[in-house]
């Protein structure tokens, strides 16, 4: 059996898999609130207890974690955890434990997705031998590259979500100033993420919001996006429009940096929840409005990942190859 996990800043998915060829088959999957636990081993112990699973039956495990993996250890970006692969293996009694950046783990899942697990934003023309880009907004903003090496896609991690926010319009310059004043620095993640949407809400609302009483509400991003999609608050509508513009622009930046002629995939929970806003043309306009490469960008296939467990699946794919 294989054990896999997708450990994010808000939630953690843990699953037991049968190592079938190409795409491992999930046997049991559970979701946990990350901050309810003291660390990864506590989550795995809870999973084993709830599923009545003996970890002695697990031959290897892989966990995608929301932070950079250096060597065989990782410090999570938005949670005060440090995870050590060999130490985790010893604590759990599993022969081999591998750690991947969460977007790198998601990238391992991309090649095994089925057509009904994807929503096409731009049909494009996939170029054989081309690289593939992956961008995903959730609690934070993750980015990864699937580098095409002799016809084989090799996932590579990135911390590009923490790069500087590149304002493109006068309104985005207002956002830039707001972020610098509040945080001292403006990163892309402070705009394109759940918390980023809350930051944009702070820019677009001069007074009280009819949909949201306080911005520190744990469901604030969902409340803002729902009010925007239902057009119950015009300032929320503007916040979501700014979000979609910035998301599309950053996806285009990543596509340029990696020459992703093999396609661009948009993952993360936010994309699935605001799919109508991504599909109305704003995202694609911001993605491709990059002279002199508009034509190249308009030919890149762009697909939204609908499978909400693709990061877990990718971790299982990697574990199967250990």
N, C-alpha and C positions, 0 to 999 in steps of 0.2 A: 504494500500500500504506500501511497504518497501522501504527505501532508503539505498543504499550501496555505498561505495567508496573504491578505492584502491589508496592511496596517496603516490606516490613515489618521489624520489629526482628529477626526470626529468619530469615525466608526472603523471597526476591524472585522473583516470577513475571514473565517477559518474554514477550511474544507478538507475532507478525506477523499482521495481519488484513487480510482483503479487506473493504472498506467497503460491505457489503450494506445495503439499506434496513432500518431498524428495529434489526436485530441483526447486527453485523459477524461475519464468519465467520473463525474462527481457522485460520491456515495452518500455523503452527509455534509451539509454546509450550515454554519450558524453565524449570526451577526452579533457583535458586541459593541458597547459604547467604550471607546478607547480609554477615556479618562476615568472610567469606573474601576480600572485595574492599575496595579503598580508597575507592570511591565509585561513584556511579551510572554514570558514563561507562565505568568498568572493566567493570561488569556488562554493559552494552550491547555493548561491544567483544567480550566473551567470547561473548555470544549470536550476534552477527553472524559471528564466526569459526566457531563450532560448527555453525551452520546454513548456512554459506557464502552469506550474504546480503549484498548490497551496500546500504549505508544510503542510497546515492544514489537508490534506488527508493522511499524513504520520503518521503511529502509532508508528513506531520505526525505528531506523537507526543504522548501524554499519559501521565503517570506519577502514580499515586496514592502518596503518601508518608506514613509514619506520624509526622505532626507537623503543626503549624499552618503554613499557607502564607500568608505576608504579602507582598503585592505579587506578585512572580514568583519568590520564593525561599522556601526552607523549611529549618529546622533540625530534623532527626529527633529525636524525644523520647528514644528508647532506644538510639540509635546516634550516635556522634560524627561525623555528617556534616552538611554544609551543601550544599544543592543549589540552584543558580541556573538558572532556566529558559533565559534568553537565552544564558548562557555554555555550558550543555549543548548547546543548538542549534548554537552555533558550533563546539564541540568535535566534535560528531558529524556536522556537515554536513547537518543536517535543517532545512528552512525554518522550521518552527514547533514549539516544544516547550511544552506546557502542564503545569503542576503542580496537583494537587488534593490536599487532605487524603485519606488513604486511605479513610475512611468516606464522604466525599463521593463519591469514585470508586465505591465499592460501591453507594451510593444511586443513581447513574446506571444501574447494572445491574439494580436491583430491578424497574422497570416492564417489562423485556423477558424476565423469567424465565418459564419454562413451569410448568404445574401439577405436573409430575413432578419439578421441582427444588425443591419446597417440601413441608414436612411441617406439617400443620395442628395446632396445639396448642389453639386455640380458634376455632371456626367464626365466631362473631360475626355482625355485620351491617354490612358496609362502607357508609359514608355517602358518597354522591356529593358531590364537592367538599370532602371532608375531607382533613386533613393525614395524612401517613404518617410513622411514626418508625422508626428503624433503630438497633439496639444490637448490638454485637459484641465478645465477649470472646475474646482470644487472648493474645499476648505482653503486650498492654495491654488497655485497655477503650476502645472507640471508640463514638461516638454521632453521629448525623446526623439531620436533618429533611428530609423532602420536603414543602415548603410548597406547598399547592394554590393556584395563582393562575389564576383564570378557567379552571379545568379542566385546567391544565397543572401537573405536579409539578416543582418547582424544587428540586434538592438544595442543602442548606445545611450547612456543616460545623459542628462543635462540638468543644470540648475538655472536655465534661461528665464524662468519665471521671476527670478530675483534681479534680473537686469533692469537698467534704467527705463522708466516709462517715457516713450518718445511722443510727446504731444504733437499733433498734426494740424489742429485747427485752433481758432481763437477760444472756442469753448473748452477744448482740452487743455489749453494753456491755463485757463481758470482752474481746472482740475489739478494741474501740475502745481500751481501755487498753493492751492488748498492742502495738498499732500505734503509739500515741503514745509509749510507752516506747521502742520500738525505732527509730522513724523521726522522732519529734518532731511528726508530723502524720499523721492518718488520712484517706486519700483512698479513693474508691470503687474505683479501680483496684487498690489494695493488698489488696482483698478479691475483686473480680470480675475475675480474669485468671488466667493460668497461675501467675504468681508469687503472686497472691492466694490461690490454693488451697494453695500451699506455706506461706504465712503462717498460714492456718487450720489446717493440719496442726500447726504449732508451738503453737497454742492447745489443740488437742484431745488432744495426746499428752503425757502426764506422763512416760512412759518410752520405751523402745525400741519402734519400730514394726516389726512382722514383715514388712512389705512394702517399707520404705524405710530403707536404712542411713544415708544422709546427704541432707539437704535441698538441698544444692547440686548434686545429680545433675542433669545436663541434661534428663533425662526425668522428673524428679520429679513434675510435674503429672499426666502420663499414668499413672505408677505408682500415685499416690494414687487417682486416679479409677477405675482398673481394680480395685484392691483393694477400693474402696468398692462398685462395681457388683457384684463377685463376693462381697461381704460377707465377705472374708477378714480384715478388721481393723475392729472396731467404731468405733475412733477415726477411721479414714479415712472410714467411713460418716458419722459426725457432721460431719467436715470438709466432705464433699461436700454434705450437707444444708444446712449453713450457707451454702455457696457458692450453691446453688440458690435458697435463700430470699433472699439478698442480690441475686442476679441478677434474680429476679422482681420484687423490690421496686424495684430501680433502673429496670427496664423500665417498671414502672407509674409511677414518678416522671416519666420522660421522656414517657410517654403523657399524663400530666396537664399537664405544662408546655407541651406542643405541641398538646393536644386532638386526638389522633391517631385521629379517628373513621374515617379511611380504612384504618387497620390498623397493626399493629406487626410488624416483621420482626426476627428474631433471627439474626444472622450470626456469622461467626468459626468457627474450627476446633473450639473446645471444645464448642459446642452440638451439633455433629454427633456428637462422640465420646461425649457423655453424654446422648444423646437419651432413653433410658429414664428417667433421673432427672428430666429436664425435663417428661416426659409423665405423671408419677405424681401430679400435683395440687399439689405444693408450690409450683412456680413460679407457677401460676395463682392460688393462694391469696394468695401474697405480692404478686402483681401487682395484684389487685383489692381487697385489704383496705385501702381508703383512704376511709373515710367523709368526706363524704357522697356520694362519687361511685362507689360500688361498682357500681351498675347501669350507668352509662356505661362503666366499664372492662370489665365482663363482656360488653358488646356489641361490643367492639373485636376484630376478627379478629387472631389472633396466629399467625404462621407462622415456622418455622425454615427457613433457607436451606440446602439440601443441596448446591448447586453450590459446589464449593470454589474456583472461579475467578471468582466473581462480581465481585470487586474489579478483576480484570484485564479482565473483560468490560465493566464500567462505564467504565473508562478508555478502552477502545476505542470505546464509544458516544460518549463526549465528544469523542474525537479525530475521529470521523466527522462531527461537527457543526462542526468548525473550518473 
